[in-house]
Amino acid sequence: MTARYRASLSRLLQLASPALPVGGYTYSQGLEWAVAEGTVHDEQSAGRWVADLLEFVVGSFEAPLLARLMTAWRARDDQAAAELNAWFVASRETAELRAETLQMGYSLVRLVRELDAFDEAELARLESIPEPAYPTAWGWVAAAWGLPTFEAVAAYLWAWAENQVMVAIKTVPLGQSAGQRLLLALGTRIEEVARRSIRLDDHAFSNFAPAFALASCRHETQYSRLFRS
């Protein structure tokens, strides 16, 4: 294993870690409402909910957009990065989803600034976007660290899936072993979803998932909740 590969792997794990202080653990993306309404009520239904979102929402829109963002950042095409960022923000169906991605994007940019590990001129490119969405900032860091696109997208998907499983563990609730079974099953799909998302044509991008949007809308007025979305 070369030193460069070890460095890339450690950076990849750092970006995908739940310890990344961007507040991702405070969001359920509507899953909390689905649990409260009984749509998600056990290990099987939780696995189905998360797998469907992985396949038809994150994997078919957010992940391919992340890959495009990494390409734009590497090519120093800041206009393309800004347009992709605006596209993603506009795609957020609810106030909660929009606030989530902007808060996490803001937090990641602030963290990057505090780390003092990036070139100032390069960082200025990211900071030129007034309201960077989370995948925009995440993609910038991945590109700045020279991470391969496929591995970066797969890590992004894994981090998202892990957070959803943690939400299910807390709200259904599920045991730790059930959570690991869910991650084991989701992990077998992530590689193919990542590979397909990278190859996806722009016109094929889709996040059409009415139940997901409704769950997020309903969560905004949910009487009792643990999560911010």
Buried (B, 14 or more C-beta within 10 A) or exposed (E): EEEEEEEBEEBBEEBBEEEBEBBBBBBBBBBBBBBBEEBBEEBEBBBEBBBEBBBBBBBBBBBBBBBBBBBBBBEEEBEBBBEBBBBBBEBBBBEBBBBBBBBBBBBBBEBBBEEEEBEEEBBEBBBEBEEBBBBBBBBBBBBBBEBEBBBBBBBBBBBBBBBBBBBBBBBBEBEEEBBEBBBEBBBEBBBEBBEBBBEBEEEEBEBEBEEBBBBBBBBBEBEEBEBBB
